[in-house]
Structures are given as C-alpha cells and as structure tokens.
Amino acid sequence: MMSPEQNELMTRVGPGTKCGALMRHYWHPVALADELPAERPAKAVRVLGQDFVLFRDERGRHGLLDRDCPHRGADLAFGRLEHGGLRCLFHGWLFDVDGKCLETPAEPEGSVLCQRVRQRSYPVVVKNGIVFAYLGEGEAPAFPDFDCFLAPGTHAFAFKGLIECNWLQALEVGIDPAHASYLHRFYEDEDTGAAYGKQFRSASADSEIPMTRLLREFPRPKLDVEATDYGLRLFALRKLNEQHTHVRVTNLVFPYAFVIPMSAEMTITQWHVPIDDTSCYWYAIFTSFGKPVDHAAMREQRLKLYQLPDYRPLIGRHNDYGYNVAEQKSQTFTGMGFDINVHDQWAVESQGRIQDRTREHLGTTDKAIVAYRRMLLSAIGQVGNGERPIMWLDQQRAAAIRGPVAIDGMGPTEGWEAYWKDVDVRRRQASTWAADTLPPLVA
C-alpha cells in the first residue's frame, strides 16, 4: 500500500519539488517540429509546471527561453521574430536563441543596459520530428542510440496528444501488459492487411493470427520483468499450446517513456511529458524497420482523433469518450470505439487528475508498475543525495545503449527466450538502415 506522502512525492514535478529535481536531469519533448510553421515559428510551451517560449530564428536555429521578458515580465510568446531573435512587443527588447539581449531600442542612445541583461535559455535539439529541451542545471546528458533516433526521417513519424491527468498514471498504462486483453478487446477481427498504422490490429511476427483474436482468447499472460541499463524490459507470454507461445517484449525507458511493438516491422517510442501536475502530453515516434513510413496516412489517421493547435482529443471526457451501450454489448469491451488511444485516455483520466494510489489493491500482473515505482523513488533519493540518477548518460554510455527491442511474435513454448532475440536480428538484417544497430544483448 502506498502512503499519501509517497504518492505526493512521485507525482509532483514543478520547480522546488523532489521529483521535479529528478526530471530536470533529462531531455524532454517540448513540441513537434511541425508546430513551428514557416509563417511564424514561435509558440508558448509549458513543461514541468514552467512556462517557456520556443522559436526558430531566420538562420534555422531553435531557442527556448523563459516566457516572461526580463524587463517588465511581458509575454515573449507574442514577440516579433526579426533581426536574429525574438523581440518583446512591450518595449522592443530583442533576445537571441541563447538568451542574449541584442537590443534595448527604447533606451537612450549609447545605453549598455542590454550587455547586463540575459534571459534564461535552455539547450534544444530536434530528433526525428520532436523538439527536445534540457531544463536542468549544468551539463546535459547525451542521447542514447535508440532506434527512434537512428532511423532516417523517411522511416520515422512523430505525433502527440493531450492527456488531462498526471503524467505518472498516463505512463503506467503502458507498462501494464495485462490490460490489453480487456480494455482493447474487440469481438470481431479485421483484415490484418488493412492494419497499417493501427495498434493491436495486425498479425504478429511468424503468425497469421490477428492480435485482436490472440488478446481476446488468451487473456491471462504470464508476465516477467527484468532490470536493464535503460530501465525495465517486460515479457508477456501467452501460451497457446505445448508447441507455441506468443511472446510480447516491451520496455520502460526511464524516466517516463515506453517502447512497444506496433506491428511486425514498426515500433512506438512514447514519452509522457508533464505539462504540470494535472495534465501531460504523450509524444511518440513511430519507427519502421521495413518500408518507409507513409507520413500522410499516419497523420490523417491521427487527426481524426486530435484537433490542432493543442492536439486535444476530439473524443474524451467532454463527450463521455464516445461511450455507446449497443457497441459495448456486441463489438467492443469498452463501447468506446475502435481506437485504443481513446480506451487508454479513459482508463487514466477516469482515475482522477492525480490518482489516489493509497486506495489501490495491486495484483501479480502489476509487477512492472511496482518495479517502476521503486525505481522512481530510488532515483528521487539519488538526486536528493547529489548523485546522478539512472539514464543520465555520458557519450560513452549513450553509445552503448541500443534498441530497445520491442517484439510481438509467435515463438516456441520451449526456447522463447532465444526466439525474440532472433526475430530482432532478422528484422534488423533485412532493414535498409538498421543492419548495423544490433543491441549488445543480441550482437
């Protein structure tokens, strides 16, 4: 049973909080690159309870600054993009991507005030369609050589969505392999050939059985969890008979991402970024080991569920998640349509803005959640003691972490431990870009 103090400790991430101090040791997705259009590449962003302005200058450089102008506190998100930086509308003060004050034009001729003023700026990099920022003090960690970062842009697609609850419960649904047999249960199976871009609709590797049928008919997976250098590796085993067992390998990447299979050739790396304590964005990179990603099709599919500019769900709490009694009786377990993002949204938002974990009764299938919470509390303690936490990486360690491997496959009941590694090797060797990216565990 979790205490109220522990729940508070793990969920609060704003400035001055202990979990917030931990989070500021990592890079965070702060926007999609598409959110900075050529006509006005600037926008307000809120992350970890702090307000920033993100912009791209005329030279194509990205900058992230505190949102309040250091002169009189006006909102820089409305600033003019000109003359090498972002200009405040109030008195015309101009700041570059590094926070340097370039001009204070309302001041007297010859004033050197701008030489004494600097706006707080934060390191920014763009990785396969996502803008990442480092919000902490001191040296930023290196990026690991994950597949989602190594893949060429032709084989990666990025998207995001708003979730109106605390980041922790949004993450925890992704490290709960047992829920898929219920929350995402469909009573009719679709043509797996039409499953492109859809989760749990295709057949897994070495199988013709639709995932919808597999999840429906084998609802009691055997689960195992092992610690890794990036976080946790999860195994969900569904035994069909003495010869065949379905093997699903997923991952928790500390502090708040998971890597899961989407199909035999595509994986999803998904981050759960706190906007503040009661809302978050999921950011995802869909990575293909096979054919190039059909970006137009993937975007069109997702824009049926999310509206711009804030990527707010069209189906959600405000309209009962599309709940339909007749559908629940005959078509889906939830009665909330056929997109699993809606199901997950309901599951985590229905727990409240911040879940009260003191009322939980965890079971055997929650072992990954238990393991993650222990890891999170330990990392908070490490930072409190002045240490660097798990997944703070220097260049050498970052280059040694590959994958993580995410697999859905029909393997042998005896020998499944070697099977999933073999599937990963085969997939990489057949790929136009991933042949040289074998993780150390399978190299």
C-alpha positions in Angstrom: 0.0 0.0 0.0 1.3 3.4 -0.9 1.3 6.3 1.6 -0.1 9.7 0.7 3.4 11.1 1.1 4.9 8.7 -1.4 2.1 9.4 -3.9 2.7 13.2 -3.5 6.5 12.7 -3.9 6.2 10.7 -7.1 3.6 12.9 -8.9 4.6 16.5 -8.2 7.2 17.8 -10.7 7.1 21.6 -10.5 10.0 23.8 -9.5 11.2 23.1 -6.0 9.8 19.5 -5.8 11.9 16.4 -5.4 10.6 14.6 -8.4 10.8 17.8 -10.4 14.5 17.9 -9.5 14.9 14.4 -10.8 13.1 15.2 -14.0 15.3 18.2 -14.7 18.2 15.8 -15.2 16.8 14.7 -18.6 15.9 15.9 -22.1 12.1 16.4 -22.5 10.0 16.6 -25.7 8.5 20.2 -25.7 6.9 20.4 -29.2 6.6 18.7 -32.6 8.8 20.3 -35.2 5.6 20.8 -37.2 4.4 23.2 -34.5 6.8 25.9 -35.7 5.4 26.7 -39.2 7.4 28.9 -41.5 4.9 31.8 -41.3 5.5 32.2 -37.6 7.9 29.7 -36.0 7.2 30.5 -32.3 4.9 29.2 -29.7 4.3 29.1 -25.9 5.0 25.8 -24.2 4.5 24.6 -20.6 6.6 21.8 -19.3 7.2 20.6 -15.7 5.0 23.4 -14.4 7.2 26.1 -16.1 6.3 28.5 -19.0 8.6 28.9 -21.9 8.6 30.3 -25.5 10.0 28.1 -28.2 11.1 29.7 -31.5 13.2 29.3 -34.6 15.2 32.2 -35.9 16.0 33.3 -39.5 19.1 31.0 -39.6 17.0 28.0 -38.6 18.3 27.8 -35.0 15.9 26.8 -32.3 15.7 28.6 -29.0 13.8 28.0 -25.8 13.6 30.9 -23.3 11.7 31.7 -20.2 8.4 33.2 -21.3 8.4 36.4 -19.2 10.5 39.2 -20.6 13.3 40.1 -18.0 12.4 43.8 -18.5 8.9 44.1 -17.1 7.5 40.5 -17.4 5.5 40.8 -20.6 4.7 37.6 -22.6 7.5 36.8 -25.1 5.3 34.2 -26.8 3.7 37.1 -28.7 7.0 38.5 -29.7 8.2 39.5 -33.2 10.7 37.3 -35.0 13.2 39.6 -36.5 16.8 40.7 -36.7 18.3 37.5 -35.4 16.0 36.9 -32.5 12.6 37.3 -30.7 11.6 40.9 -29.9 9.3 41.8 -27.0 6.2 43.8 -28.0 6.3 46.0 -24.9 9.5 47.9 -25.4 11.2 46.2 -28.3 13.9 44.3 -26.3 15.4 41.7 -28.6 16.8 38.2 -27.5 18.6 35.6 -29.5 18.3 31.8 -29.1 20.9 31.8 -26.3 19.0 34.4 -24.3 21.5 37.2 -25.1 19.9 40.6 -25.2 20.8 42.1 -28.6 18.9 45.4 -28.4 17.0 47.7 -25.9 15.8 50.2 -28.5 13.7 52.4 -26.2 16.8 53.2 -24.0 18.9 56.3 -24.6 21.4 56.3 -27.4 24.6 54.7 -26.2 23.0 52.7 -23.4 24.8 49.5 -22.4 21.9 48.0 -20.5 21.5 45.1 -22.9 25.0 44.0 -22.1 23.9 43.4 -18.5 20.7 41.5 -19.3 20.3 37.9 -20.2 17.1 35.8 -20.5 17.3 32.2 -19.2 17.8 29.9 -22.2 17.8 26.1 -22.4 19.6 23.7 -24.8 17.3 22.5 -27.7 17.8 19.7 -30.2 15.5 18.2 -32.9 15.2 14.4 -33.2 13.1 12.9 -35.9 10.3 15.5 -35.7 10.4 16.2 -32.0 11.9 19.2 -30.3 13.7 18.2 -27.1 14.9 20.6 -24.4 17.1 20.2 -21.3 15.6 22.2 -18.4 18.2 21.4 -15.7 21.4 22.9 -14.4 24.9 22.1 -15.6 25.9 19.6 -18.3 23.1 18.0 -20.3 23.2 14.2 -20.7 23.8 12.5 -24.1 21.1 11.0 -26.2 21.2 7.2 -26.3 21.5 5.5 -29.7 17.9 4.3 -29.7 16.3 3.1 -32.9 13.8 6.0 -32.9 16.8 8.4 -33.1 19.0 6.4 -35.5 16.3 5.8 -38.1 16.3 8.1 -41.1 13.4 10.6 -41.3 11.8 8.6 -44.1 11.3 5.7 -41.6 10.1 7.7 -38.6 6.9 9.7 -37.9 6.2 11.9 -34.8 2.9 12.9 -33.2 1.5 13.9 -29.9 -1.7 14.1 -27.9 -3.1 15.9 -24.8 -4.0 13.8 -21.7 -5.8 15.6 -18.8 -4.3 13.8 -15.8 -1.0 13.4 -14.0 1.9 12.1 -16.1 2.5 9.0 -13.8 -0.8 7.3 -14.4 -0.5 8.1 -18.1 2.8 6.3 -18.2 1.7 3.4 -16.1 -0.9 2.2 -18.6 1.9 1.5 -21.0 3.8 -0.8 -18.6 0.7 -2.9 -17.8 0.6 -5.7 -20.4 -2.4 -7.5 -18.9 -4.9 -4.7 -19.7 -4.8 -5.2 -23.4 -6.9 -8.4 -23.3 -9.8 -6.4 -21.7 -9.5 -2.7 -22.4 -8.6 -3.2 -26.0 -10.8 -6.3 -26.7 -12.7 -6.4 -30.0 -15.3 -9.1 -30.6 -14.7 -9.1 -34.4 -11.4 -9.5 -36.2 -10.4 -7.2 -39.0 -8.4 -8.0 -42.1 -4.8 -7.7 -40.9 -3.8 -6.5 -44.3 -5.6 -3.2 -43.6 -4.0 -2.7 -40.2 -1.4 -0.1 -41.2 -0.9 2.5 -38.5 -3.2 0.8 -36.0 -2.1 -0.8 -32.7 -3.2 -4.4 -31.9 -4.8 -4.9 -35.4 -2.1 -6.7 -37.4 -0.7 -10.2 -37.0 2.5 -10.6 -35.0 5.7 -12.0 -36.4 5.6 -15.6 -37.6 1.9 -15.8 -37.2 -1.3 -15.3 -39.2 -3.5 -14.9 -36.1 -4.9 -11.4 -35.7 -3.7 -9.7 -32.5 -7.4 -9.0 -31.7 -8.1 -12.7 -31.5 -5.0 -13.5 -29.6 -5.7 -11.0 -26.9 -9.3 -12.0 -26.7 -8.8 -15.7 -26.5 -5.7 -15.7 -24.2 -6.4 -13.2 -21.5 -4.1 -14.4 -18.8 -0.5 -13.7 -19.9 2.4 -14.8 -17.8 4.4 -11.7 -17.0 8.0 -11.2 -16.2 10.1 -8.0 -15.6 13.9 -7.6 -15.7 16.1 -4.6 -14.9 18.1 -3.1 -17.8 20.6 -0.2 -18.1 17.8 1.9 -19.5 15.0 0.9 -17.2 12.9 -2.3 -17.4 12.2 -5.0 -20.0 8.8 -6.6 -19.9 7.8 -10.0 -21.1 4.1 -11.0 -21.7 3.8 -14.7 -22.6 0.5 -16.2 -23.9 0.8 -19.9 -24.2 -1.4 -21.3 -27.0 -0.3 -25.0 -26.6 2.8 -27.1 -25.8 4.4 -26.0 -29.1 3.5 -22.3 -29.5 3.7 -19.3 -27.1 3.1 -15.7 -28.1 5.9 -13.5 -26.9 5.5 -9.8 -26.5 8.5 -7.8 -25.4 8.1 -4.2 -24.3 10.2 -1.7 -22.4 10.2 1.1 -19.8 12.8 3.8 -20.6 13.4 5.9 -17.5 12.1 8.4 -16.6 8.8 8.3 -18.5 8.9 6.6 -21.9 7.9 3.1 -23.1 8.9 1.3 -26.3 6.4 -1.2 -27.6 5.7 -3.1 -30.9 3.1 -1.7 -33.2 3.4 -4.4 -35.9 6.0 -6.8 -37.2 8.0 -4.0 -38.7 7.1 -0.9 -36.7 7.7 0.1 -33.1 6.4 3.0 -31.0 8.6 5.0 -28.6 6.3 7.2 -26.4 7.1 9.8 -23.8 4.7 11.1 -21.2 5.7 14.7 -20.6 4.3 16.6 -17.6 2.7 19.9 -18.6 2.1 20.4 -14.9 0.8 18.1 -12.1 -2.6 17.5 -13.6 -2.0 17.3 -17.4 0.6 15.9 -19.8 1.3 15.3 -23.4 2.2 12.0 -25.0 4.8 12.3 -27.7 5.6 9.3 -30.0 8.0 8.4 -32.7 6.7 5.5 -34.9 9.8 3.8 -36.3 9.7 1.4 -39.3 12.4 -1.2 -39.9 10.8 -2.2 -43.2 9.2 0.2 -45.7 9.4 4.0 -45.3 6.6 5.4 -43.2 3.6 6.7 -45.0 3.6 10.1 -43.2 0.4 11.4 -44.9 -1.6 8.3 -43.9 -0.3 8.2 -40.4 -1.1 11.9 -39.9 -4.5 11.6 -41.4 -5.4 8.7 -39.1 -4.4 10.6 -36.0 -6.0 13.9 -37.0 -9.4 12.0 -36.9 -8.9 11.9 -33.1 -7.0 15.1 -32.3 -7.6 18.7 -33.1 -4.9 21.4 -33.7 -3.3 23.5 -32.5 -3.2 22.0 -29.0 -3.6 18.3 -30.0 -6.7 18.0 -27.8 -8.7 14.7 -28.2 -11.9 15.0 -30.2 -13.3 12.1 -28.1 -12.7 12.4 -24.4 -14.1 13.3 -21.0 -16.2 16.1 -22.5 -18.3 13.7 -24.6 -18.1 10.5 -22.4 -15.3 9.1 -24.7 -18.0 8.2 -27.3 -19.5 5.6 -25.0 -22.2 3.5 -26.7 -24.2 0.8 -24.9 -25.1 -1.1 -28.1 -21.5 -1.2 -29.2 -20.4 -2.4 -25.7 -22.8 -5.4 -26.0 -21.6 -6.7 -29.3 -18.5 -5.0 -30.7 -16.0 -3.7 -28.2 -15.3 -4.4 -24.5 -15.4 -0.7 -23.7 -18.2 0.6 -26.0 -15.8 3.5 -26.8 -14.9 2.9 -30.4 -12.1 1.1 -32.1 -9.1 3.3 -31.4 -7.1 2.2 -28.4 -5.9 5.7 -27.7 -9.5 6.6 -26.6 -9.5 3.5 -24.3 -6.3 4.4 -22.7 -7.4 8.0 -22.3 -10.5 6.9 -20.4 -8.6 4.5 -18.2 -6.1 7.1 -17.0 -8.3 10.1 -16.9 -11.0 8.2 -15.0 -8.6 7.7 -12.1 -8.8 11.5 -11.4 -6.5 14.3 -12.2 -3.9 12.8 -9.8 -4.6 9.2 -8.9 -5.0 8.3 -5.2 -2.7 5.3 -5.0 -3.5 4.8 -1.3 -6.7 3.1 -2.4 -5.1 0.6 -4.8 -5.0 -3.2 -4.4 -2.3 -4.3 -6.8 -2.1 -7.8 -8.2 0.6 -10.1 -9.7 0.1 -8.5 -13.2 1.1 -5.1 -11.7 4.7 -6.3 -11.2 6.1 -3.8 -13.7 4.3 -0.9 -12.1 5.7 -1.9 -8.7 9.2 -2.2 -10.1 9.0 1.1 -11.8 7.7 2.9 -8.7 10.6 1.5 -6.7 13.0 2.7 -9.4 11.4 6.2 -9.4 11.6 6.6 -5.6 15.2 5.4 -5.7 16.1 7.9 -8.4 14.5 10.7 -6.5 16.6 9.7 -3.5 19.8 9.6 -5.6 19.2 13.2 -6.8 18.4 14.3 -3.3 21.8 12.9 -2.3 23.6 14.8 -5.0 24.1 11.8 -7.3 23.2 11.4 -10.9 20.3 9.0 -11.5 19.7 6.1 -13.8 19.7 7.1 -17.5 21.8 10.2 -17.0 24.2 9.3 -19.8 27.6 10.5 -20.9 28.6 10.0 -24.5 30.3 6.6 -23.9 27.4 5.1 -22.1 24.9 6.6 -24.5 26.6 4.9 -27.5 26.4 1.5 -25.7 22.6 1.6 -25.2 20.8 0.4 -28.3 17.2 -0.7 -29.2 15.3 -1.2 -27.0 14.0 -4.3 -28.6 10.2 -4.4 -28.9 8.7 -7.6 -30.4 5.3 -9.3 -31.0 6.0 -12.8 -32.2 4.7 -16.4 -32.2 7.6 -18.4 -30.7 8.2 -21.9 -29.4 7.0 -22.7 -25.9 10.4 -24.1 -25.2 13.1 -21.7 -26.2 11.1 -18.5 -26.4 14.0 -16.7 -24.6 16.2 -17.1 -27.7 13.3 -16.6 -30.1 12.6 -12.9 -29.6 16.3 -12.1 -30.0 16.4 -14.0 -33.3 13.3 -12.1 -34.5 15.1 -8.8 -33.8 18.2 -9.9 -35.6 16.2 -11.0 -38.6 14.3 -7.7 -38.7 17.4 -5.6 -38.5 19.4 -7.6 -41.1 16.5 -7.1 -43.6 16.3 -3.4 -42.9 17.8 -0.7 -45.2 19.0 1.3 -42.2 19.2 -0.9 -39.1 21.6 -3.7 -40.1 24.4 -2.1 -38.0 22.3 -1.3 -35.0 22.2 -4.7 -33.2 21.9 -4.1 -29.4 24.7 -5.6 -27.3 22.4 -8.3 -26.0 21.8 -9.8 -29.4 25.0 -8.8 -31.2 
